[in-house]
């Protein structure tokens, strides 16, 4: 069972392709929580964080492409917010690659990622949704 359950929160933007990508991001992040009892935590985290970084890059590029094609006025600020998240994931990847993460770090990383992503969707992504409703 995952700690974060998409259905319990009201994070849907009403844009199916973006909502599906957000769900996938949460699914990957949930793997962090689920892996906290793994015997070889660094190897597990390397895989999960790499997957998260790859999917984050895919999602953010998709999102920016869509909102750039709309008349959304805050594309630059949106890109900057994405960069904050990406840099944090890169930091975690570096720590995992250097075998510097412990089982106890899973909870801290999980909490940061879940909080950041849910706040970003609810407070920032929600702002562009009206600009995409007629396009997607």
C-alpha positions as semicolon CSV with decimal commas, in nm:
position;residue;x (nm);y (nm);z (nm)
1;X;0,000;0,000;0,000
2;X;0,124;0,348;-0,085
3;X;0,140;0,630;0,161
4;X;0,017;0,890;-0,089
5;X;-0,314;0,804;-0,251
6;X;-0,408;1,033;-0,542
7;X;-0,781;0,974;-0,495
8;X;-0,771;1,112;-0,139
9;X;-0,657;1,453;-0,260
10;X;-0,817;1,702;-0,494
11;X;-0,520;1,756;-0,725
12;X;-0,685;1,684;-1,057
13;X;-0,649;1,971;-1,302
14;X;-0,910;1,828;-1,536
15;X;-0,647;1,778;-1,806
16;X;-0,624;1,399;-1,844
17;X;-0,275;1,380;-1,996
18;X;-0,126;1,603;-1,724
19;X;-0,325;1,437;-1,446
20;X;-0,198;1,097;-1,562
21;X;0,159;1,224;-1,559
22;X;0,113;1,366;-1,209
23;X;-0,022;1,031;-1,093
24;X;0,285;0,860;-1,238
25;X;0,516;1,100;-1,050
26;X;0,337;1,020;-0,724
27;X;0,359;0,650;-0,803
28;X;0,736;0,673;-0,842
29;X;0,768;0,877;-0,523
30;X;0,559;0,618;-0,338
31;X;0,825;0,362;-0,429
32;X;1,061;0,552;-0,197
33;X;0,830;0,493;0,094
34;X;0,772;0,133;-0,001
35;X;1,145;0,064;-0,034
36;X;1,244;0,192;0,309
37;X;1,287;-0,162;0,442
38;X;1,513;-0,275;0,157
39;X;1,841;-0,445;0,247
40;X;2,041;-0,256;-0,015
41;X;1,885;0,087;0,017
42;X;2,141;0,272;-0,194
43;X;2,092;0,045;-0,496
44;X;1,715;0,066;-0,463
45;X;1,725;0,444;-0,424
46;X;1,957;0,482;-0,721
47;X;1,699;0,311;-0,939
48;X;1,399;0,494;-0,800
49;X;1,562;0,837;-0,805
50;X;1,691;0,782;-1,160
51;X;1,341;0,684;-1,267
52;X;1,199;0,990;-1,091
53;X;1,453;1,222;-1,254
54;X;1,387;1,079;-1,601
55;X;1,010;1,100;-1,562
56;X;1,028;1,445;-1,405
57;X;1,224;1,572;-1,705
58;X;0,970;1,415;-1,941
59;X;0,672;1,557;-1,751
60;X;0,816;1,904;-1,706
61;X;0,911;1,932;-2,073
62;X;0,562;1,815;-2,175
63;X;0,399;2,061;-1,939
64;X;0,615;2,355;-2,048
65;X;0,553;2,276;-2,413
66;X;0,177;2,277;-2,357
67;X;0,167;2,597;-2,156
68;X;0,410;2,771;-2,392
69;X;0,164;2,705;-2,675
70;X;-0,117;2,859;-2,473
71;X;-0,140;3,221;-2,370
72;X;-0,030;3,143;-2,015
73;X;0,168;3,448;-1,896
74;X;0,390;3,287;-1,629
75;X;0,584;3,029;-1,828
76;X;0,923;3,162;-1,711
77;X;0,826;3,146;-1,344
78;X;0,682;2,801;-1,397
79;X;1,009;2,680;-1,548
80;X;1,196;2,824;-1,248
81;X;0,972;2,633;-1,008
82;X;1,038;2,313;-1,200
83;X;1,410;2,379;-1,178
84;X;1,392;2,384;-0,796
85;X;1,238;2,038;-0,789
86;X;1,474;1,901;-1,053
87;X;1,780;2,029;-0,869
88;X;1,662;1,865;-0,547
89;X;1,611;1,531;-0,723
90;X;1,957;1,565;-0,880
91;X;2,097;1,625;-0,530
92;X;1,933;1,306;-0,402
93;X;2,062;1,114;-0,704
94;X;2,415;1,232;-0,633
95;X;2,388;1,119;-0,270
96;X;2,254;0,780;-0,379
97;X;2,526;0,744;-0,643
98;X;2,785;0,814;-0,373
99;X;2,619;0,558;-0,139
100;X;2,549;0,831;0,115
101;X;2,181;0,757;0,177
102;X;2,045;0,552;0,464
103;X;1,710;0,387;0,520
104;X;1,614;0,675;0,748
105;X;1,662;0,917;0,458
106;X;1,374;0,759;0,263
107;X;1,112;0,922;0,482
108;X;1,273;1,266;0,464
109;X;1,312;1,249;0,085
110;X;0,960;1,110;0,042
111;X;0,809;1,386;0,258
112;X;0,992;1,662;0,072
113;X;0,896;1,529;-0,272
114;X;0,531;1,465;-0,186
115;X;0,491;1,803;-0,019
116;X;0,662;1,993;-0,299
117;X;0,476;1,818;-0,579
118;X;0,131;1,837;-0,419
119;X;0,179;2,207;-0,335
120;X;0,311;2,276;-0,685
121;X;0,013;2,111;-0,850
122;X;-0,240;2,274;-0,618
123;X;-0,092;2,624;-0,606
124;X;0,101;2,668;-0,932
125;X;-0,018;2,418;-1,194
126;X;-0,378;2,499;-1,114
127;X;-0,309;2,851;-1,246
128;X;-0,239;2,731;-1,599
129;X;-0,529;2,486;-1,618
130;X;-0,780;2,740;-1,754
131;X;-0,540;2,824;-2,037
132;X;-0,521;2,460;-2,145
133;X;-0,880;2,347;-2,099
134;X;-0,974;2,433;-2,456
135;X;-0,646;2,308;-2,606
136;X;-0,603;1,961;-2,456
